[in-house]
Amino acid sequence: MSCSIPVGDFSTSCEYSDSLGTAGTSLLSDGRSSPYRSRSNQRQSLFNIFAFVTRTIYFRRLKLLKLYMAVTAIVILLFFLFRSSTTDKILDERRDISAIDTSGNHRTGVDTGLFTENSNAGLHYEKVASDSNDLSSTLIDKVSRHPLVNPHYSSSSAGIPRQHHVNSNVSFTLKRGDFNRISDINEMQVRIREAAKHSWDNYRRYAWGFDMLKPRAKEPDQWFDLGLTIVDSADTLIIMGLTDEADLALDWMENKLKFNSRNENSNCFELTIRILAGLLSAYHLTGSARLKQQVIEFGDILLHCYDTESGVIPFSDIDLSTRRAHGPNWNPSSSLSEVTSLQLEFRYLSQISGDPKYEQTTFGTSQYVHNLTENRTQKLLPMYINPTTGQFEDSVITLGARTDSYYEYLLKQYLQTGITWLRDDYLDSMDQVKSQLFRHTDGAHNYTYVAEMQIYRTANNTDEVRYYNKMDHLVCFLPGTLALGYYHFSPLAKEQRLKFNLEKPSNELNPRFDDHMDMAQELARTCYHMYSDMGTGLAPEIATFVNNNIDDPISKDGPEITAQPQSAHNILRPEYVESLFYLYHITGSPTYRDQARLIFEAFQKYSRIPSGYSPISDVRRKPLPNENIGEILHDHAPDRMESFWLGETLKYLYLVFCDDAHIVGTILNNYVFNTEAHLFPLV
């Protein structure tokens, strides 16, 4: 038997043969229906019913297929739209944490890892303006709290008094969304952001997950085995509004970063200012619970750096795989900057974790060094301190390598805490920098520089002082630090503070800060000429100066400012553009933006290559038009794109050109950058 059953536009054929053949379909000879035919009719009826039902079902399914597909597509679309709006809402809530509405009320966002519903960790603001259009508010809570600071953390539990409060009329915190909302960036910011993307894209292409990129070899470069460039760059990417790149960095930090480096000699200071601080800053800007876990875990590891006999002077290095700290192979001592430049980071870690041990441990070092120097007439400290004996070692006194951030952190810790001996130690040090280390070149330019000094003990038991006419580029952080202290605490800076609505009570102002802006601008002039007086327009690692009154034959009878061959290289350092950020925004002088533009263009011309940015070997040598820049400047330079190029240099350049007064004012009033340009709130 064959049959054809129509189903929609199709037909289904079926065949079967009855075992009775033709007899199964005929009448009996007497006219009666054959029993075989009766059974056949019953079977046919059942088949017809089945066919009808099947035809109906298939027909309706096919008829409604497009409708089913459309409904499914709509459901999927609505799901993703809902998910996107939920994500945006979460980001908005994080961004709006601790924002101040126009009535002066504090809007508190909820982070279940940090708050309870009735938490009293919010800031208390009091309206002080009678004009309804003036949104200025004054912070009156003596111990101000940041929304991502654990409300259970108390400075008193750490045994460290808080004497300072922040007065600001610019909103207290910045979040990732604040930077994403900036739409009117200027041409220079666009160019700098493109340079950052060029650097990031090439790092991602050739060295993803490794510490740094070798831009000329197009290979990864390893140091700590901790993805250093990713962690150091994350907050830069956020600040520049590079959303996709920032998401990629944050995802890696949350899910791929492991603290099990095989490097036995990882430097505790560098790990703190780059990795720990990078995690802290990214956490502050995003509120990521996973980043908080990561930073606490790493902070616990780094506390092993303090496993020393003195208990207050940490070792220089640590083996992350065994958690054992030790001195470097070449010198058992720790440098001054290494032991006194961990406090901003660990204090903020205590504040967000609610555990005072981080601040107690690291601030104990600051207190110890203060006690060592309290009765000394010489407030400028030597380069090395022994972690076993806890005593200074006779060495060069400099504001360059191995000591620089000690002085920087005296001021920034004072901004963080208000502890007055930090301010006094800073002011005493700056007074002696001016009286003992400020020197001037012989010649028409009369450049001011910070010399290096060594004190020798003679056979007659008297001190003999020798000066060296050289200054590290690292010292060019100092104009910015001087300007920052002037802005916050000089009675003469009232107009500059008014520009960003910063109000200071009179008892916090100190006339000892009054000459710091003059010092800053005088030294900044020299730092800029370290760039402009070189053939490439880029500064050397170390500059030398002519001063015939100082017995230093290296620098006699030459240009007023130059560089020796062994120190004429440039490795993309950030210190002077850091100072330009403060000097431009505090003074408003366009000179400092002009300098930043020229420095950036010199990097673009001589350091940029298709696979990233390369250091250059000799800043004095300007290639001729027919010469190959790579052969002249790159081939003999270190092949390493340092993480601070993205983490600091480009970040500060971008912020120099920031026209958003809200962003700039909030940073100046309510934040400090650590010595690697990671952003911490003044809580």
Residue pairs with C-beta under 8 A, 6 or more apart in sequence:
1 15
1 16
1 17
1 18
2 13
2 14
2 15
3 13
3 14
3 15
3 47
4 11
4 12
4 13
5 11
5 12
5 14
5 51
5 54
5 55
6 55
7 54
7 55
7 58
7 59
8 58
8 59
8 62
8 63
18 24
18 25
18 40
20 36
23 34
23 36
24 34
24 36
24 37
24 40
25 37
25 40
26 34
26 37
27 33
27 34
27 37
28 34
91 176
91 177
92 177
93 109
93 110
94 109
94 175
94 176
94 177
94 286
94 287
95 175
95 176
95 177
95 178
96 107
96 109
96 175
96 177
97 107
97 108
97 109
97 111
97 147
97 148
97 173
97 175
97 287
98 106
98 107
98 108
98 109
98 122
98 123
98 146
98 147
98 172
98 173
99 107
99 171
99 173
100 106
100 107
100 125
100 135
100 137
100 171
100 172
101 107
102 135
104 125
104 126
104 127
104 137
106 122
106 123
106 124
106 125
108 115
108 119
108 121
108 122
108 147
109 147
110 117
111 147
111 148
111 287
111 289
113 289
113 292
114 121
114 147
114 148
114 149
114 150
114 151
114 352
115 121
115 151
116 151
119 151
120 151
121 145
121 147
121 149
121 150
121 151
122 145
122 147
123 139
123 141
123 144
123 145
123 172
124 139
124 140
124 141
125 137
125 138
125 139
125 140
126 137
126 138
126 140
127 137
128 136
128 137
128 138
129 135
129 136
135 169
136 169
136 501
136 503
137 169
138 167
138 169
138 503
139 165
139 166
139 167
139 168
139 172
140 165
141 165
142 162
142 165
143 154
143 155
143 162
143 165
144 165
144 166
144 172
144 682
144 683
145 151
145 683
146 172
146 173
146 351
146 681
146 683
147 173
148 283
148 284
148 287
148 352
149 351
149 352
149 683
150 351
150 352
150 353
150 354
151 354
152 354
153 350
153 351
153 352
153 353
153 354
153 355
153 356
154 356
155 161
155 162
155 417
157 356
158 350
158 356
158 359
158 360
158 363
159 356
159 360
160 359
160 360
160 363
160 417
160 419
161 419
162 417
162 418
162 419
163 417
163 418
163 419
163 420
164 414
164 415
164 416
164 417
164 418
164 419
164 508
165 418
166 172
166 669
166 670
166 682
167 502
167 503
167 504
167 505
168 501
168 502
168 503
168 666
168 669
168 670
169 501
169 502
169 503
170 500
170 501
170 502
170 662
170 665
170 666
170 669
170 670
171 662
171 666
172 666
172 670
172 681
173 666
173 670
173 681
174 285
174 663
174 666
174 667
174 671
174 679
175 285
175 286
175 287
176 238
176 246
176 285
176 286
178 662
178 663
179 238
179 239
179 240
179 241
179 663
180 241
180 243
182 241
182 660
182 663
184 659
185 193
185 241
185 659
186 657
186 659
188 597
188 600
188 657
189 240
189 654
189 657
189 658
191 600
191 604
192 240
192 600
192 650
192 653
192 654
192 657
193 240
193 241
193 242
193 654
195 600
195 603
195 604
195 608
195 613
195 650
196 236
196 237
196 240
196 242
196 646
196 650
196 654
197 242
197 245
198 608
198 612
198 613
199 612
199 613
199 641
199 645
199 646
199 650
200 233
200 237
200 242
200 245
200 646
202 213
202 215
202 218
202 611
202 612
202 641
203 212
203 213
203 229
203 612
203 641
203 646
204 248
205 611
206 213
206 214
206 218
206 219
206 220
206 611
207 213
207 214
207 219
207 220
207 221
207 229
209 220
209 227
209 230
209 252
209 256
210 220
210 221
210 222
210 225
210 227
210 229
211 220
211 221
211 222
211 223
211 224
211 225
211 226
211 227
211 228
211 229
211 643
212 220
212 221
212 222
212 223
212 228
212 229
212 640
212 641
212 642
212 643
213 219
213 220
213 221
213 229
213 611
213 612
213 640
213 641
214 220
214 221
214 639
214 640
214 641
215 609
215 611
215 612
215 613
215 614
215 639
215 640
215 641
216 609
216 611
216 614
216 630
216 634
216 639
217 639
218 611
221 639
221 640
223 263
224 261
224 263
224 266
224 270
224 271
224 275
224 320
225 261
225 262
225 263
226 257
226 259
226 261
226 271
226 275
227 252
227 253
227 256
227 257
228 274
228 275
228 643
229 641
229 643
229 646
229 647
230 249
230 252
230 253
230 257
231 249
231 253
231 257
231 274
231 275
231 278
231 279
231 282
232 274
232 275
232 278
232 643
232 644
232 646
232 647
232 676
233 249
233 278
233 643
233 646
233 647
234 246
234 249
234 250
234 253
234 278
234 281
234 282
235 278
235 281
235 282
235 285
235 647
235 651
235 678
235 679
236 646
236 647
236 650
236 651
236 654
236 677
237 245
237 246
237 249
238 246
238 282
238 285
238 286
239 651
239 654
239 655
240 651
240 654
249 282
250 282
250 286
250 288
250 291
253 279
253 282
253 291
253 294
254 288
254 290
254 291
254 294
255 290
257 294
259 297
259 298
259 301
259 320
260 320
260 321
261 320
261 321
262 321
263 319
263 320
264 317
264 319
264 321
265 317
265 319
265 328
265 329
266 317
266 318
266 319
266 320
267 316
267 317
267 338
268 302
268 305
268 314
268 315
268 316
268 317
268 318
268 325
268 338
268 342
269 316
269 335
269 337
269 338
269 339
269 341
269 342
271 298
271 302
271 318
272 302
272 341
272 342
272 345
272 346
273 341
273 342
273 345
273 405
273 674
273 675
273 676
273 678
274 643
274 647
274 676
275 298
276 295
276 298
276 299
276 302
276 345
276 346
276 349
277 344
277 345
277 674
277 676
277 678
277 680
278 647
278 676
278 678
279 291
279 294
279 295
279 298
280 295
280 345
280 348
280 349
280 352
280 678
280 680
281 678
281 679
281 680
282 288
282 291
283 291
283 292
283 295
283 352
284 348
284 352
284 679
284 680
284 681
285 679
292 352
292 353
295 349
295 352
296 349
296 353
296 355
299 346
299 349
299 353
299 358
301 318
301 320
301 323
302 318
303 357
303 358
303 361
304 318
304 323
304 324
304 325
305 314
305 315
305 318
305 325
306 312
306 314
306 315
306 325
306 361
306 362
307 315
307 324
307 325
308 314
308 315
308 325
308 387
308 388
309 387
309 388
310 386
310 387
310 388
310 389
310 390
311 364
312 364
312 365
312 368
312 390
313 334
313 339
313 365
313 368
313 385
313 386
313 387
313 390
314 325
314 334
314 338
314 339
314 342
314 365
314 387
315 325
315 326
315 327
315 334
315 387
316 326
316 327
316 328
316 331
316 333
316 334
316 335
316 338
316 387
317 325
317 326
317 327
317 328
318 324
318 325
318 326
319 325
319 326
327 333
327 334
327 387
331 384
332 386
332 387
332 388
333 384
333 385
333 386
333 387
333 393
334 384
334 385
334 386
334 387
335 383
335 384
335 385
335 402
335 403
336 381
336 382
336 383
336 384
336 385
336 402
336 403
336 406
337 401
337 402
337 403
337 404
337 405
337 406
338 402
339 365
339 369
339 385
339 387
340 365
340 366
340 369
340 405
340 406
340 409
341 405
341 406
341 408
341 409
341 675
342 362
342 365
343 359
343 362
343 363
343 365
343 366
343 409
343 413
344 409
344 412
344 413
344 416
344 672
344 674
344 680
345 362
345 674
345 680
346 358
346 359
346 361
346 362
346 363
347 358
347 359
347 362
347 363
347 413
347 416
347 417
348 680
348 681
348 683
349 358
349 359
350 356
350 357
350 358
350 359
350 360
351 359
351 683
366 409
366 413
366 422
368 390
369 381
369 385
369 406
370 421
370 422
370 425
372 390
372 391
372 392
373 379
373 381
373 425
378 432
378 455
379 425
379 428
379 429
379 431
379 432
380 397
380 429
380 432
380 433
380 436
380 437
380 453
381 392
381 397
381 403
381 406
382 392
382 393
382 394
382 395
382 396
382 397
383 393
383 395
383 396
383 397
383 398
383 402
383 403
384 392
384 393
384 395
384 402
385 391
385 392
385 393
386 392
386 393
394 455
394 457
395 454
396 452
396 453
396 454
396 468
397 403
397 437
397 452
397 453
397 454
397 455
398 450
398 452
398 453
398 472
398 475
399 407
399 433
399 437
399 450
399 472
399 474
399 475
399 478
400 450
400 452
400 471
400 472
400 474
400 475
400 542
401 472
401 474
404 472
404 474
404 475
404 477
404 478
404 675
405 477
405 675
407 426
407 429
407 430
407 433
407 478
407 481
408 477
408 481
408 675
409 675
410 422
410 423
410 425
410 426
410 429
411 422
411 423
411 426
411 481
411 484
411 485
412 672
412 674
413 419
413 422
414 420
414 422
414 423
414 426
415 488
415 672
415 682
416 672
416 680
416 682
416 683
423 489
423 510
426 485
427 510
427 512
427 513
430 482
430 485
430 516
430 519
431 512
433 450
433 478
433 519
434 515
434 519
436 453
437 450
437 451
437 452
437 453
438 448
438 449
438 450
438 451
438 519
439 448
439 449
439 450
439 451
439 467
439 469
439 545
439 547
439 550
440 446
440 447
440 448
440 449
440 547
441 447
441 449
441 545
441 546
441 547
441 560
441 561
442 546
442 547
442 548
442 549
442 560
443 546
443 560
444 560
445 529
445 560
445 561
447 525
447 526
447 529
447 545
447 560
447 561
448 522
448 523
448 525
448 526
449 469
449 471
449 523
449 526
449 543
449 545
449 561
450 471
450 475
450 478
450 523
451 467
451 468
451 469
451 470
451 471
451 545
451 547
451 550
452 467
452 468
452 470
452 471
453 465
453 466
453 467
453 468
454 465
454 466
454 468
455 463
455 464
455 465
456 463
456 464
456 465
456 466
457 463
457 464
458 464
466 551
467 550
467 552
468 550
468 552
469 544
469 545
469 546
469 547
469 550
469 552
469 554
469 555
470 542
470 543
470 544
470 545
470 554
470 555
471 526
471 542
471 543
471 545
472 541
472 542
473 527
473 530
473 539
473 540
473 541
473 542
473 543
473 573
473 575
473 576
474 573
474 575
475 523
475 527
475 575
476 523
476 524
476 527
476 530
476 539
476 575
476 576
476 578
476 579
477 575
477 578
477 579
477 675
478 520
478 523
478 579
479 519
479 520
479 521
479 523
479 524
479 527
479 576
479 579
479 582
479 583
480 520
480 578
480 579
480 580
480 581
480 582
480 583
481 579
481 582
482 516
482 517
482 519
482 520
482 523
483 516
483 517
483 520
483 579
483 582
483 583
483 586
483 587
484 582
484 586
484 668
485 513
485 516
486 492
486 493
486 513
486 514
486 516
486 517
486 520
486 586
487 493
487 496
487 497
487 502
487 582
487 586
487 668
488 497
488 502
488 504
489 504
489 508
489 509
489 510
489 513
490 509
490 510
490 511
490 513
490 514
490 516
490 517
491 509
491 510
491 511
491 514
492 514
492 517
493 513
493 517
493 586
496 586
496 587
497 503
497 504
499 588
499 665
500 661
500 664
500 665
500 668
500 669
501 665
501 669
502 665
502 668
502 669
517 586
517 587
520 579
520 583
521 583
521 587
524 576
524 579
524 580
524 583
524 592
526 561
527 539
527 575
527 576
527 579
528 576
528 595
529 561
530 539
530 540
530 543
530 561
530 576
531 537
531 538
531 539
531 576
531 595
531 598
531 599
531 602
532 598
533 559
533 561
533 562
534 540
534 563
534 619
534 620
535 619
535 620
535 621
535 622
536 570
536 602
536 605
536 606
536 616
536 619
536 620
536 621
536 622
536 633
537 598
537 599
537 601
537 602
537 605
537 606
538 570
538 599
538 602
538 603
538 606
538 607
538 616
538 619
539 570
539 573
539 576
539 619
540 563
540 567
540 568
540 569
540 570
540 619
540 620
541 563
541 567
541 568
541 569
541 570
541 571
541 573
542 563
542 564
542 567
543 561
543 562
543 563
544 554
544 555
544 558
544 561
544 562
544 563
544 564
545 555
545 560
545 561
546 555
546 556
546 557
546 558
546 559
546 560
546 561
547 555
548 556
554 564
555 562
562 620
563 619
563 620
565 618
568 617
568 618
568 619
568 620
569 615
569 616
569 617
569 618
569 619
569 637
569 638
570 607
570 615
570 616
570 619
571 615
571 637
571 638
571 640
571 642
572 603
572 607
572 613
572 615
572 641
572 642
572 644
572 645
572 649
573 644
573 649
574 644
574 645
574 648
574 649
574 651
574 652
574 677
576 599
577 596
577 599
577 649
577 652
577 653
577 656
578 648
578 652
578 673
578 677
580 592
580 593
580 595
580 596
580 652
580 656
581 652
581 655
581 656
582 668
583 589
583 592
584 590
584 592
584 593
584 596
584 656
585 656
585 664
585 668
586 668
592 656
593 656
593 657
596 653
596 656
596 657
599 653
600 653
603 613
606 616
606 629
606 633
607 613
607 614
607 615
607 616
608 614
609 630
609 634
612 641
613 641
613 645
614 634
614 637
614 639
614 641
615 634
615 637
615 638
615 639
615 640
615 642
616 633
616 634
616 637
617 633
617 634
617 635
617 636
617 637
618 633
618 636
621 632
621 633
623 629
623 632
623 633
644 676
644 677
647 676
647 677
647 678
648 676
648 677
651 677
652 677
655 664
655 667
658 664
667 679
670 681
670 682
671 679
671 680
671 681
671 682
672 679
672 680
672 682
673 679
673 680
674 680
